[in-house]
Amino acid sequence: MNRNPLIRKCLAFGIITLFIGNGIISTIAKDTKKQLPTSRGDWLYVGGSGLGNYTAIQDAINDSSDGNTVFVYDDSSPYYENIVVNKKILLIGEDRYTTIINGSGNDIAVNITVDNVSMTGFTICGIWNNGLKITSNHNIISNNIFSHNLYSIILRDSSDTEIFQNTISNNSVGIEIQTSHNNIIFNNIISDNTEGILVWYSSLYNIIQNNIIKSNHELGVRLSTTFATVSGNNFSNNSEGLVLSYCSDNFVKNNCFINDGLYIHESYRNILENNTINEKPVLYLEEKSNMFINDLVGQVFLVSCDNITVQNLEILYACIGVGLVDTVDSKIEKNIFSNINNDAIFIEYSENIAIENNTIESSGIYTLRSQHTTIKNNIIRNGAVYGILLYDSDNNTVSNNNISNNKIGIYLLDKCSNNMISNNKISNNQYIGVIVGIDECEKNTICKNNIGNNKIGIHVQSNQNLFFQNSITNNDLGINITSHSFNTIYHNNFVNNNRSAYDNANNTWDDGYPSGGNYWSDYIGGDDNQDGIGDIPYDIPGGDNLDNYPLMSPYAISQLTIEIRGGTGVKIVIMNTGLTNVSGVPWEIHVEGGILGLINRTRDGTIDIPAGGTISVGKIMLFGFGPIIITAKVADEEKTASGFLFLFFVIGVK
């Protein structure tokens, strides 16, 4: 805070005097309060048994003058009042545990409207009313308990106020700061609130320092402001420790996080230094390029970065594992995430991000307003809500992931368009395998997925999407389309669902003749002409929709994944994770590079692969030295890897 040193010394002396005086007066009061029949001099007493004691705190304040002290005994506690402090006084409670002010209704328990007020030694509580509101400057709030309030402490248009050594717990919001500057919040215990501390826009140069901030249900501290300092705090077991949202130019340093950490949303030019989570560093990078991150860190946030690779980390017990904001051309690969409170991987306003080969336990992946993201070959299971959430994100690819035991497998929400969801195994999710909705999620393609053992396989709440070649099995309801039209559904296999489909809108359920529609295991029609198409349409419950050309046998769906491996030469490993055998699959492998670019080799062919089978093909023996690029193509799948050729051996393929 930018204060005159003399003023700081005077304030320090005043605080020390206040505590010494408070301790002496409290001790004397406990021994002599029956012998104090009247208020004397600058002291006014409330709640004692002698003559002249006030019965209401507000009456004593009304009779006080600037500079007086109002001392409140606990004999008549709790005091059911809504107090307005409009005098420059010291308001002292006998014992903070037993001197209770309980505001009534939805009003404010204590409202400080003038400068230079000190309040200490009270419990401020209510049945979810507001506790303390300050609309003035240079106040001191210390050694109080605030509990069971809606907003415990509100600073509005208040500056140079000090809040310290208070216990603030079990409120909806602990402290809220609006349009208030140069305040300091230090040495408090802030716990078990819904939200701990909120610092909103147009509140400058506030300090949050050396507090214990723990077990707040949604967040410990939120900064939506500039030039704040958050330092030396102990955060633990909050859903989110420190949230930086729509903020800039703040200082965050020397904080210790246990089982929570940072969450950053649309925030730039902040300085974060020497913060730890679970005794590991919190890594924050802004405007950095061309880096590999594979160190021992507990959380990673990248802001406005380019070409960063985050790999081979194990991140546990954080609110976010890896977060990207306004970052491009980067990779998150081969990491392990477990016991993450919210999202293992969170990206927003980012482009060309590859999220591959990660194992995510108990959380998921969230992309917000991001494009051209590839989410591939991940294991995502046991998440609290979703496995993968795309929110207002276009032109992304989600493929070859194993997504299980979440509440929702994959969720497309709010203007998600032109996304490809393919070749995923989506199973045993509590509610829904795939949701396409709400609000203009259009022109997405959902194909070649295994969607099984969910309550609902696919739930559609948007228009103009394409669903084909999915295996939808053993769900309570295979596909559910509600009040949205112009979707196309064909060449899917609906097998052993309790109910195959529901559609109360206007959608297309086949690809015409002879291509056909879908396979329905509960279809009861015949095929007299043996053309593989049912003779009567399949009726889609819910409206007037028909599959006019139901298939008599399951559609042959192959689901191929490929790996490139080195060793003595290079080869392709092809896996058919689908339910049907495939034959005549074209493949090609090409290798180029080495010293002087002398290596340029290609092999190709076709292969038959049974359902569930794995086959190696295309081995190319090489001799040379230097970096090489390997490209493999199998049917419609293509994959590129780099490696290093050392004589006959190919090493470091990735």
N, C-alpha and C positions, 0 to 999 in steps of 0.2 A: 504494500500500500504506500502511496505517496503522501506521507504525513510529515509534518514538521517534527524534528527530533525532540524538541522541548515538549510538544504536545504528547508524543509517545511516552516520555518519561513521566509526565503528569498522570497520564492514563494508567501507566503501570503502577505508580504510587497509589493512585486511587483504588485500583483493583486489590492491591495487597492490603490496603487499609480496610476495604470492604470485607475481605475474607477474615482478617483478624477481628474486626469489629463484629462481624456476623457470628464468629465462633464465641466471642466473649458474651455478646448479647444473648445468644441462644443458651449458653450455660447459665448466665444470670437469670434468664427468663424462666428456665426450668426450676430454679430454686426459689425465685422470689415473685413469680407472676401473681400470686395471691396477695402480695403486699404492694402491688402497683395499682392503686385505686383510680388514678387519673392519668391522662396523657400529659407528658411534661415537655416543655420546650419544643424542640424540633421533631420529637418522636410522637407518633400516634399509634395506638394499640388497638388491635381488633381481636375479638374472641376470647379475651381473658375474663376472669370472674369478678374483678373489682369494678368499682364505680368508675365511670368515664371511659370504659372500653367500648369501642364500637362493636355492633353486632354484624355489620355488613362492611365488606372491604370498600365498596364504592362510596359509602358515606364518609369513611376516613379519607379517601382520596379527594372527595369533594371539599372537605374541610382543610386539606393540606395546602401548603404553599411550596413554591419551587425551592428545592434544597432540603425538604423535609424527608423523614424516613417513616414509612408505614410498616409496622411490624405486626405480623399475623400469627397468632397462636393457633395450635392445632386442637384446642379444646372444643371449638364449635365446628370443626371440619367434619364433613365436606361443606364447602361454601358453594351453594347453588346460585351463581351469579354470572352475569355478562358484564365484565368490567371494562370501563374505558379509562385509560391512564392518560390524562390530559394535563398533568403537572410534572415538572422535572424532579422526580422523587426517586428514592431507593425503596423498592418494594421487596420486603424480606419475609420469607416464611420460616416458621420455627424449625421445621424438619421436613425435608423434601419428600420423605416417605409418607408422612402423616398429615401434612398441610395441603389439602386438596381443593382445587377450584374446578368445579364441574359445570361447564356451560350447559345451558338448557336449549332444547329444540335444535334448530339449524343455525343458531347465531354463533358469534365468536366468543369464546370464553374470556380472553384478554385481548384488548385492542389498544395498542400504544400509538398515540397520535402526535406526541411532542418529542423533541430531541432530548438526549442526555437522561434517559431512564435506565435504571439498573433493576433487574428482577432476578432473584435467587431464592432457592429453598422451597419450591412448590412442586406438587404434582398437578399437571393440567390434563384433564381427561374429560370425556363425555361419551354419550352414546352417538358417536360418529357425527358430532358437530365439529367446527373448526376450533383449533386450540388457541394459538397466539398469532395475531396479525400486527405487523409493524409497518407504519407508513411515515416514519420519521428517521432521523439520523443520529449517529454517535450513541447508540444504545449498547448495553451489556446484558446478555442473557446467559446465566451460568448456573450450574449445579441444580438443574431442575429435571423432572421426569415428565415426559410427554407420552401419553398412551391413549389408544382407542379414540383418536380423533380422525376426522376426515382428512384435513390438512393440519399437520401438527404445528408447523411454524411457517408463516407466509411473510416474506419480505416484498413489499411493493413500493416502488419509489423511495427506497430506503438505502442509505449509504453509510459506510464507516461504522457498521454495527458488528459487534463481536459476539459469537455464539460458541460457548466452550463448556466442557465438562458436564454436558447434559446427557441423559439417557432418553433416546427417542425410539420407541418400539411399538409395534402392533397398531400402527396407523395406516391409513390408505397411502398418504404421502408424508414423509418425514419433514423435509424442508423444501419449500418452493421459493425461488428467487426470480422476480420479474422487474425489469427496468430499474435495477438496483446495482450499485457500484461500490467497489472497494470494501466489500464485506469479507470477514474472515470467519471460517467455520473450522474449529480445531479441537482436538482432544475430546470428541464426543463418541458415544456408542450409539450407532444407528442400525437397528436390527429388526427383523421380522415385520417390516412394513411391506406394502405392495411395491412402492417405489421409495428409495431412500432420499436422494437429493436431486432436485430438478433445477437447472439453471437455464433460463430461457433467453430468448433474443433480447438484444439491447440491454444486457446486463454485463458490465465490463469490469475487468480487474478484480474479480472475486477469487478468494483463496480457499481451497478445501485441503486441509493439512492435518496429518497425524490422527486421523479418526479410525475407529474400528467400524467397518461397514460390512455387516454379515447377514446372511439368511433372509435377504429381502426377496420377495417372491418373483418380481419381474426384473428389477435392476437396482444396483447400488447407487450409482451416480449417472445422471444424464447431463451432458453439456450440449446445448444448442445456442452457443454464444461465441464470443471472441475474448482473447486476452485473459482467460482464466488460468489459474495454476492449481493442479491436482498433484500433491506430492506427499510422500511418506505415509500413505494410508495403507491399512491392512484390509483388503477385500477378501471375503471368503463365503463360499456357498450361496452366493446370489445367483439367480438365473442368468443374469448378465452383470458383470462387475462394473465396468465403466463403458458407457455408451457415448460415442461422439457422433452426433447426428446434426447435419446442416450447420457445421461449425468450422472455424478456422482460427489459426494463430493462437492456439492454446498450448500450455506447457504441461506435460504429463511425465513425471519423473519420480524414480525411487519408490514406486508403489509395489506392494507385494500382493499377488493374487493367488488364492487357493480355490481350486475347483470352480472358477468362473472366467475372468479375463476381460478382454476388450471386445467391443462390437463397434464397427465403424461404418457409417452410412452417409454418403455424399458430404464428406468432410476432407478438407485439404489444408496444407501448410501448417499442420500441427507438429510440434516437436515432442517426440516420445523418447525418453532416455532412461536406461538403467531400471526398467521394470521387469519383474519376474513373475512367472506363473508356475506353481508347484515346483519351485526351486530351479526352474529352467528359465532362460532368457525369453522375453517377449520380443520377437523380431519384427520391427516396423521399418519398412523401406518406402521412400517416396521419391519419384522421379529418378529411379535407378534402372540400368539396362545391363543385359548380357551377364547374368549371374546364375550360378548354381547354388541352391540352398539344400544342404544335406547335413547340417550341423545338429548338435543336440539342442534343440529349441522346443519350447512348450506351446508356442502359438506364433502364427505368421500372418501379417497384414501387408499387402502390397497396394500402394496408392500411386496411380499415374506412372506405372512401370512398364517396361518393354523387354520381352525376351528373357524372362526369368523362369527357371526350372526349379520346382520344389519336389524333391524326391527322397524316398527312403527314410522318412521321418515316422516316428511313433508319437502321436499326440493324444493325450488322455486328459479327461476331466477339465475341459475348457468349455466356454459358452460357444465359441467358434473355433474350429481347428485352423483352417486356412481361409483368409478373406482377401478378395481382390476387388479394388475399386478403380474404375477407369484405367484398366490395364489391358495390354494387347500382346498377342503372339507369345503366350506363355504356357507352361505345362505344369500340371500337378499329377504326379505319377508315382506308383509303387509305395504309397504311404499307408500306414495303419492308423485308423481313428477309432477310439472307443470311449464310451461314457461322455459324449459331448452333449451339453445341455440343449443346444439349438441345432445348428448346422455344422456338419463336419467341414463342408466346403461351401462358401458363400461368395458369389461373384455378382457385381452390379456394374452396369455401364461399361462392360468389357467386351472384347472382340477377339476371335481366333484363340480361344483358350482350349487346350486339350486336357481332359480329366480322364486318366486311363490307369487301369490296373491297380486301383486302390481297394482296400478292404475297410468298410465302414460299418461299425457295430453301434447300434442304438441311436443313430441320427441319420441325416441324409444330405442331399446336395440341393442347393437353392440358387437358381440363376434369375437375376432381376434386370430387366431391360438390357439384355446382352444378346449378341448375335454371333453366329458361326462358331458356337461352342460344340466341341465333340466330347460326349460322355460315353465312354466305351470300356468294356471288359472290367467293370467294377463289381464287387460283391457288396451289396447294401442290404442290411437286415436288422430287424428288431428296432426300427425307428419309432419314436413316439407318435409321429404324425405321418410323414410321407417319406418315400425313398428318394424321389427326384421331383422337384417342383420347378417348372418353367413359368415365370410370371412376366407377361408383356415382353416375351423374348422370341425372336424370329430366326429362321434359317439355322436351326441347331440340329444336331444329330445325336440320338440316344440309341446305342446299339450294343448288343452282346453283353448286357449286364444281367446279373442274377439278383433279383429284387424280391425279398421275402420277409414275411412276418412284420410288416409295417401296418399302420392303419390304412394307408393308401399307397399303392405302388408308385405310379407315375401320375403327376397332376399338371395339366396345362391350364393356365388361368389367365384371363384378362388380356385379350388381343395377342395371343400367341398364334403365329401364322407360319406356314411353310416349314414346319418342323418334320423331321423324319424319325419315327419311333419304330425300330425294327430289330428283330432277332434277339429280343430280350426274353428271359424267363421270369415271369411275374407270378408269384405263387404265395398262397397262404397269408395274404394280407387280410386284415380283419374286416375291412369294409369293401374297398373297391380296388381292382387291379389297375385300371387306367381311367382317368377322368379327362374328358375333352370339354371344356367349358370354363368358367362362365364368361360371357361378354366377348363375343366376336373372336373366338378361337377358330379360325377358318383355314382351309387349304392345308391341313396337316395330313400326313400319311402315317397310318398305323398298320404295319405289315409284318408278317413272319414272326410274330411273337407267340410264345407259349404262355397262356393266361389261364391258370388253374387254381382251384381250391380257394377262391375268394368268395365273399358274399355276393358281390356283383363283379363280373369280369370286366366289362367296359361300360362306362356311364357317359352319355353324350348330352351336352347342353349347348351346343353350337351348331352352326350350319356349314355345309360345303366341305366336309372332310371325307377322306377315303380310308376304308378299312378292308384289307384283303390279305388272304393267306395267313390268317391267324388261327392257331389251335386254341379253342376256348372250351375248357373242359372242367367238369366237376365243380362248377360254381353254383350258388343258389339261383342266380339269374345270370345268363350268359352275357347279354347286352341289353342296355336300357337307354332308350332315346326318348327324351321328354320335351315336347313342344318346340322342336327344332327340325328343320327340313333341309333337303338338298344334299344329304349325305349319301354316299354310295358304299354298299356293303356286299362283297361277293368273294367267292373262293375261300371262305372261312370254314373251318370244321367246328361245329357245335356238338359236343359229345358229352353225354351223361350229366348235363346240367339239370337241376330240378325244374327250372323253366328256361327255355332257350333264349327267348327274346321278348321285348316289349317296345312298342313304338306307337305313340299317339299323334305323330305328325305326318309328314309326307316325304318319304325317303325311298331310294332305289336299292333293291335287295338282290339284284342279279346283274350279269353282264351280257344279257341277251343269249340267243341261241346261235351256235352250239356251245359257246363258251361256258354258259351256265351260271348258276347262282352259288348257293352255299350247301354244305353237307349238314343235315340235321339228323341226329341219331334217333329222334322221336318221330321222324317222317313215316307215315303209314301208307303212302301211295305206292303204285307199282311202276314198272318200266316195260310195257308190252313190246315196244320196238327195239329194246336193248341198245338204246343210244347213250345210256349213262345219265339221262335226264328224266326226272320223275314225270309221270303223265299228268298229274294234277298239281297246281301250285301249292306251296306251303304258306299257310295263313299266319301272318305275324300278329300276335295278340296286341290289343290296345287301340286299333284303328282299322283302316282299310288297306293296309300295306300287304303285298304279297311277294314272296319269292317265286317268280313265275317258272323258273327252271331249276328246281332243287336237284342237287347232285345225289346220285344213288350210292356212291362210295366216297370215302374221304378224299379231299383234294390232296394231291401229292405235294407236300410242303417240305422243302429242304431248308435247313438252317446251318449254313457253313461258316465256320470261323477259321482263321489262318494265323499261323505263327511262322516267323522266319528264324531259323536256328543256324548257328555256326558250328565250329569244330574243325574237322578235316573237310574243308569245303563248306558249301552252304546248301540248304534244302528248305522246302516248305512242309509244314505239318498242317494237314487239313482235318478239321473235326466237323462231323455232321451231328449237331445237337438237336435236329428235328426228329419227328416221329415217323418219317417215311424214308425208304431207300431212294438214292438218286443215282442216275447213271449218265455217262457221257458228259461229265462236268469238265469244261475246259480249264486248263491252268497254264501259267507262264511264269518263269523266273528269269530276271535279268540282273546281271552284275556288271558294274563299271567302276573305274577308278584306278587306284594303285599309282606307283611312281610313273610320272609322265603320262598318266591316263592310258596305259597300255592294255589294261584289262577291259574287255567288252564281250561278255558271253551271255547267251540266251538259250534256255531250253523251254519246251512247251509240250503239251499233250492233253489227253482226256483221262478221266478216272471215274470208276464207280465206287460209291461210298455207302455202306449200309447205315440205317438209322442208328445213332449212337456210336458210330465207328470213327476211328482215327487212323489216317494213312499219311505216310511220308512220301513225297515225290520230288522229282526235279533236282536231285543232288548234282551240283557242279563242283568238280575238283579244280582247284586253283593253285598257282604258284606265283609268288611275287612278294611285294612289300609296299605298304602304304594304306591309307584310308580308302574304303570302298563304299558304294551305295548299292543296296539290294532292293529290288522292286518285285513284289509277288502279286499276281492276279489269279483269282479263282472265281469263276463265274462273274458275278457283278461286284465281288469284293476285291479291293486293292489295298496293299499295305507296303510301306517303305521303311527300311531300316538302314542304319549305318553300322559299320564295323571296321576292323583293322586286320589287314592280311599280313601275316608274318610267315614267310615261306609257304608251307602247305596249310597253315592254320588260320582260321578266321576267328578273331576274338572280339569281345566287347560289343556284340550285336545288341542294338537297342533302337 
